Amino acid sequence: MIRIRFLGHLAARFNEEAELQEGKISVAELLDRLNLKEGPKITRANTLILVNGVEVSALKGDQTEVEDGDIITLVPISHGG
């Protein structure tokens, strides 16, 4: 089971946590699945994506594979003016 934690406004949209019964899946595939839900799209440009506490740009970016036991944390990047 892959655990997905949503923070900020994403928690209101998806609940605070979700579980995915999947073997291996890339971050890109995970985002594609999440983006099927109505609302603004989740991208690396507007969301900090952590896999087991490590930001995906320090790993293999969108091609980072997640698997059973991993925890994905999605933190929206907010900008104000």
C-alpha positions as CSV (number, residue, x, y, z in Angstrom):
1,M,0.0,0.0,0.0
2,I,1.2,3.5,-0.9
3,R,0.1,6.2,1.5
4,I,-0.5,9.7,0.1
5,R,-0.7,12.7,2.5
6,F,-2.3,15.9,1.3
7,L,-1.5,19.2,3.0
8,G,-2.9,22.7,2.6
9,H,-5.9,23.2,0.3
10,L,-5.2,19.7,-1.2
11,A,-6.4,18.2,2.1
12,A,-9.8,19.8,1.6
13,R,-10.0,18.5,-1.9
14,F,-8.8,14.9,-1.3
15,N,-9.1,14.4,2.4
16,E,-5.9,14.4,4.5
17,E,-4.7,11.0,3.5
18,A,-5.4,8.3,0.9
19,E,-4.1,4.8,0.2
20,L,-3.3,3.3,-3.1
21,Q,-3.2,-0.4,-3.6
22,E,-0.6,-0.6,-6.4
23,G,2.6,-2.4,-7.1
24,K,5.0,0.2,-8.6
25,I,3.9,3.4,-10.1
26,S,5.8,6.5,-11.2
27,V,5.2,10.0,-9.7
28,A,3.9,11.0,-13.2
29,E,1.4,8.2,-13.2
30,L,0.3,9.0,-9.7
31,L,-0.3,12.7,-10.6
32,D,-2.3,11.6,-13.7
33,R,-4.6,9.6,-11.5
34,L,-5.0,12.4,-9.0
35,N,-5.7,14.9,-11.8
36,L,-8.8,12.9,-13.0
37,K,-10.6,14.6,-10.1
38,E,-12.3,17.9,-10.8
39,G,-10.3,21.0,-9.8
40,P,-6.9,22.6,-10.4
41,K,-4.3,20.2,-11.8
42,I,-1.5,19.1,-9.5
43,T,1.9,19.6,-11.1
44,R,5.5,19.8,-9.9
45,A,5.3,23.6,-10.7
46,N,2.6,24.1,-8.1
47,T,3.2,21.3,-5.6
48,L,6.2,20.2,-3.6
49,I,6.2,16.4,-3.9
50,L,8.0,14.3,-1.3
51,V,8.7,10.6,-1.4
52,N,9.5,9.3,2.0
53,G,10.5,12.8,3.0
54,V,12.8,13.5,0.0
55,E,11.7,16.0,-2.7
56,V,11.4,14.2,-6.1
57,S,13.9,16.6,-7.8
58,A,16.6,15.0,-5.6
59,L,15.5,11.6,-6.9
60,K,14.4,10.9,-10.5
61,G,11.8,13.7,-10.8
62,D,8.5,12.6,-12.4
63,Q,10.0,9.2,-13.2
64,T,10.6,8.4,-9.5
65,E,8.9,5.1,-8.8
66,V,7.0,4.6,-5.6
67,E,5.9,1.2,-4.2
68,D,4.4,-0.6,-1.3
69,G,5.3,1.0,2.0
70,D,6.2,4.4,0.5
71,I,4.7,7.7,1.8
72,I,4.0,10.5,-0.7
73,T,3.4,13.9,0.7
74,L,1.9,16.7,-1.5
75,V,2.4,20.2,-0.4
76,P,0.9,23.0,-2.5
77,I,3.1,26.0,-3.2
78,S,1.1,29.1,-2.5
79,H,2.0,32.6,-3.8
80,G,0.6,35.8,-2.5
81,G,0.8,39.4,-3.6
